Amino acid sequence: MKELSLHILDVTQNSIRANAKLVNLTIFESIAKNEFTITIEDDGCGISAEKLQNVTDPFVTTRTTRKVGLGLSLFKAAAETCGGYFEISSELGVGTKVVASFMRDHIDRVPLGNMPDTVVTMVMSFEETDLIYEHNYNNRSFVFNTREIKETLEVTSLNEPDILHWIREFIRDGLEEIMEEE
C-alpha cells in the first residue's frame, strides 16, 4: 500500500467486523529514537490461538467472500522491510492488538498519509464503535476521542456533514500543532 493510513483503515475495518465497541489507535513518532510505531487495539471478539498462529499468512482469511487475506501480511512486510517489527496478540472475548514498528527514516517507509481524512473515513464507517486516536510526535501529543465529542455534542452519531468537517479540521490543526518546529 502506498500509505500507512491504508493499513490502518484495513486493520480497523477488521475491528468493526469483530464487533469492537472501542478502537484505540496510537501513533508514536520519535526523531531521536528513529522510531515510527502504529498500535491498533480493539475490544472485539478476538482471534483464537489456532488462527493467530498463521493470521499473517496471505492465504489465510476468516472472510467467506474471498480466499486470501493480504492486509495483515502486507502490513507485516512493510514494517519488517523498514527495519522494524510486527506483532499481533489476541484473546477470544477480549480483543486484538496489532503493533507495527518502523525505522522512521528508512528509505522504504511509505508516508503515513492523510490522517484527517483517514479518521473521518473511520468515523463514518464505525457506526456504534468509538475511536480514540492518539498521535505522539517527539514528546508532544494530540488526542481525538469520539466518546468525548458525542458527550459534548449530546449526539449518538457523528455522521453529519458539519460534524465530519469539524473533525477533519480539528485533527488537521491538532497534528500541525504537535509537529510544528519549536
N, C-alpha and C positions, 0 to 999 in steps of 0.2 A: 504494500500500500504506500501511496506517495506521502501520506501524513500520518503521524501517530494518532491524531484525533480520530481517524477512521478505525483504528484498532480499538480505541476507547469506545466508540459507538458500537462496534461489534460485540465487545465483551459486555457492555451494559445492556444490550438487547438480549444477551443470554440471561442476564439477571432478571429481566422482565419475564422471559419465558419460564424462569424458575420461581415465579410468583414472589419475588422480593418486594418488600414494603419499603425498604430503605437501601439506597446505594451510596456508599462513601467513595468518592474519587479524590485521591490525593496526588498531586504532582509536586515533586521535590527537585529543585534545581540548585546546584551549587557550583559556581565557577571555581572556587578554591579547592573543592574536593573532586572536580571534574566529574560530577555525578548528575544524572538526569533519571529520576525514578518515577514510574507511574504505578500507583496501587489502586486497585478497584476491589472493594469488599461489599458483599451483599448479605442479606439475611434470608435468602431464598431457600429452596428445598434442599440444596446441596447436591453433591455428587458422591456416589458410592465409592468405596475404596477400590473396588474392582475396576470401575470405569475411569477413576482418577489415574490409574497406572499408565493408561495409554491415551489420555484425553488430548494430548498434543500431536497424536498421530493424525495426519491429514485424511486418512481413510477410515476414521472413526468419528461418528456423529450420533447424537441422540435424536436428531430430526428425522422424520419419516419422509420428508419431501425430497431428500437427496441423499446420496451415498457418501459424500465427502464433507468434511468439516475443516476448512482451511484457516479459519480465523485464529484460533489459538496457536496453531503450528506456525503461521506466518508471523504472529506477534513474538513468539519464542525465537524464531530465526532472526528477526530484526534486532532483538536485544543481544543475542549471542554473537551476531556478526559485528556488533559495535562494542565488543569487549565487555559486555555486561552479562546479566543472567536473567533467567525467567523461572518463577516459582508459582505453583498453584497448589492451594490447600483447600480442603473442603470437608464438611461433615454433614451427613444426612440430617435434615431437620434443623440445621443451624445456619448454613450458608457457605459461601465460597469466597476465597481471597486470591486475587491474581496480582503478582508483582513482576514488573518488567523494568530492569535497570540497564542503563546505557552509559558508556563513556560520553559525557556531554559534548566534547569537542571532536568526537570520532568523525572522520570524513564521510563515512557511510550512514551516519544517523540522519534520518529524514527529519524535516522540521515538525514541530508539534502540530501546526495547522491553526485554524481559526477557532479558538476555544469559545468565544462568544456565540458563534453560530452553532458550534457543536453542542453546547449546553442548551441552547434554545431547542435544537432538534431533540435532545434527550427529554427536556421538559414536555415537549409536545407529544412524545411517544410514551411517556411514563404513566399516563393516566393517574392511577391511585398511588403509584410508587413515588417516594420522596428522594431527593438528591441533596447530598452535602458535598460540595466541591471546594477543596482547599488547595490553594496553589502557594507553595513556599519558594521564594526566589531569593537566594543569598540572605537568608535570615529575615526576610520580610514576608508577610503572609497576607493573603486575601482569602476570604471565606464567603461562599454563597450557599444558602440553606433554604430549600423550598418550604420547609415546615415553618420557619420564621416568617417568610413572606406571606404564606397563606394565613397565618395567625394575624399578622399586622393588617392585611387587607380584608380579613374576615371573609375569605373565599375558600372553596374546596378544590377549585381548579385554577390553574394559571394559564390556561389555553385561550386567552383573549388577546387580540392583536395589540392593544395598548400595553398590556402586561408583558407580553413577549418582547415587544420593542424596548420597554424599560429594562427587562432582564438583560438583553443584548448590550445595551449601553452601560448598565451597571457593571457587568463583567468586563467589558472593554476598558472602562475607566479604572476599575479596581486593578486589573492586570497592568495597565500603563503606570499606575501609581507605584506598584511594588517593583516594577522593572526600570523605572527612570534612574538615570545616573545620579549619584549623590554629589 
